[in-house]
């Protein structure tokens, strides 16, 4: 009897279906996006370390070229141009990576909101059906008492 009531309750009730699906999907998505966001932050940190090491190499090359004003100035200029191109490429890569991380972070927050909304819908479902269950329980108890002759 209870199993049949639960079957019809779950089969016909959309609040329970929606809240369960929302909680499950958003939870899985939140876990995935959390891992992706952690990896993204690691990549940004390693990229910034590479960028600062390139800047230090460029500064030492400038100091060395000012000390050694020999015939290698053309070679130094080519090396500086390559360093600038590498820095520009790193800046572009950093910009793209930050855009990606921003998107991942926002999606993570929205998936957490989805989990919260799923729990709110589940609470609404529970309070709604708690009233129905208590009403049915009282009515069935009263019906049994009336059939047995108790008042």
C-alpha positions in Angstrom: 0.0 0.0 0.0 2.8 2.4 0.9 4.8 1.3 -2.1 1.9 2.0 -4.4 1.3 5.4 -2.9 5.0 6.3 -3.3 5.0 5.0 -6.8 2.1 7.3 -7.9 3.5 10.1 -5.8 6.8 10.0 -7.6 5.4 9.2 -11.0 2.9 11.9 -11.1 4.7 14.6 -9.1 6.8 17.0 -11.2 8.3 18.9 -8.2 10.1 15.9 -7.0 11.4 15.0 -10.5 12.5 18.5 -11.3 14.2 19.0 -7.9 16.0 15.6 -8.1 17.2 16.2 -11.6 18.3 19.7 -10.8 20.3 18.6 -7.8 21.9 15.7 -9.5 22.9 17.5 -12.7 24.0 20.7 -11.0 26.0 18.8 -8.4 27.9 16.8 -11.1 28.5 20.0 -13.0 29.7 21.8 -9.9 32.2 19.1 -9.1 33.5 19.1 -12.7 33.8 22.9 -12.9 35.5 23.0 -9.5 38.2 20.7 -10.8 38.4 22.6 -14.1 38.7 25.9 -12.2 41.5 24.6 -10.0 43.4 23.5 -13.0 42.8 26.8 -14.7 44.2 28.7 -11.7 47.2 26.5 -11.7 47.8 27.2 -15.4 47.5 31.0 -14.8 50.0 30.8 -12.0 52.5 28.9 -14.1 51.9 31.2 -17.0 52.6 34.3 -14.9 55.8 32.6 -13.6 56.9 32.0 -17.2 56.0 35.6 -18.1 58.1 37.1 -15.2 61.1 34.9 -16.1 60.9 36.1 -19.7 60.8 39.7 -18.4 63.9 39.1 -16.2 65.7 37.5 -19.2 64.9 40.6 -21.3 66.2 42.9 -18.6 69.5 41.0 -18.3 69.9 41.0 -22.1 69.4 44.8 -22.1 72.0 45.3 -19.4 74.5 42.9 -21.2 73.9 44.7 -24.6 74.7 48.1 -23.0 77.9 46.7 -21.5 79.0 45.0 -24.7 78.7 47.5 -27.5 80.4 45.3 -30.0 79.4 44.0 -33.4 76.7 41.8 -31.8 74.2 44.6 -31.5 72.2 43.2 -34.5 72.1 39.8 -32.8 70.9 41.5 -29.6 68.2 43.3 -31.5 67.0 40.1 -33.0 67.0 38.5 -29.6 65.1 41.4 -28.1 62.5 41.2 -30.9 62.0 37.5 -30.3 61.6 38.1 -26.6 59.0 40.8 -27.4 57.1 38.4 -29.7 57.2 35.7 -27.0 55.9 38.2 -24.4 53.1 39.2 -26.8 52.2 35.6 -27.4 52.3 34.9 -23.6 50.1 38.0 -23.0 47.6 36.8 -25.6 47.6 33.2 -24.2 47.2 34.7 -20.7 44.2 36.8 -21.9 42.6 33.8 -23.5 43.2 31.6 -20.4 41.8 34.3 -18.1 38.6 34.5 -20.2 38.3 30.7 -20.0 38.8 30.8 -16.2 36.2 33.6 -15.9 33.7 31.5 -17.8 34.4 28.4 -15.7 34.1 30.3 -12.5 30.8 31.8 -13.4 29.4 28.5 -14.6 30.5 27.0 -11.3 28.6 29.7 -9.3 25.5 29.2 -11.5 25.7 25.4 -10.9 25.8 26.0 -7.2 22.7 28.2 -7.6 21.1 25.3 -9.4 21.8 23.0 -6.5 20.3 25.6 -4.1 17.2 26.0 -6.3 16.8 22.2 -6.4 16.8 22.0 -2.7 14.3 24.8 -2.4 12.0 23.0 -4.8 12.5 19.8 -2.8 11.5 21.7 0.4 8.4 23.0 -1.4 7.5 19.5 -2.5 8.0 18.1 1.0 5.9 20.8 2.7 3.2 20.4 0.1 2.9 16.7 0.4 3.4 16.6 4.2 0.1 18.4 4.5 -1.5 15.9 2.1 0.0 12.9 3.9 -1.2 14.2 7.4 -4.7 14.9 6.0 -4.9 11.4 4.5 -3.6 9.8 7.6 -6.2 11.7 9.8 -9.0 10.8 7.4 -8.1 7.1 7.2 -7.8 7.0 11.0 -11.2 8.6 11.4 -12.7 6.3 8.8 -11.4 3.2 10.6 -12.7 4.6 13.9 -16.1 5.2 12.4 -16.3 1.7 10.9 -15.3 0.1 14.2 -17.9 2.2 16.1 -15.5 4.4 18.1 -16.0 8.1 18.4 
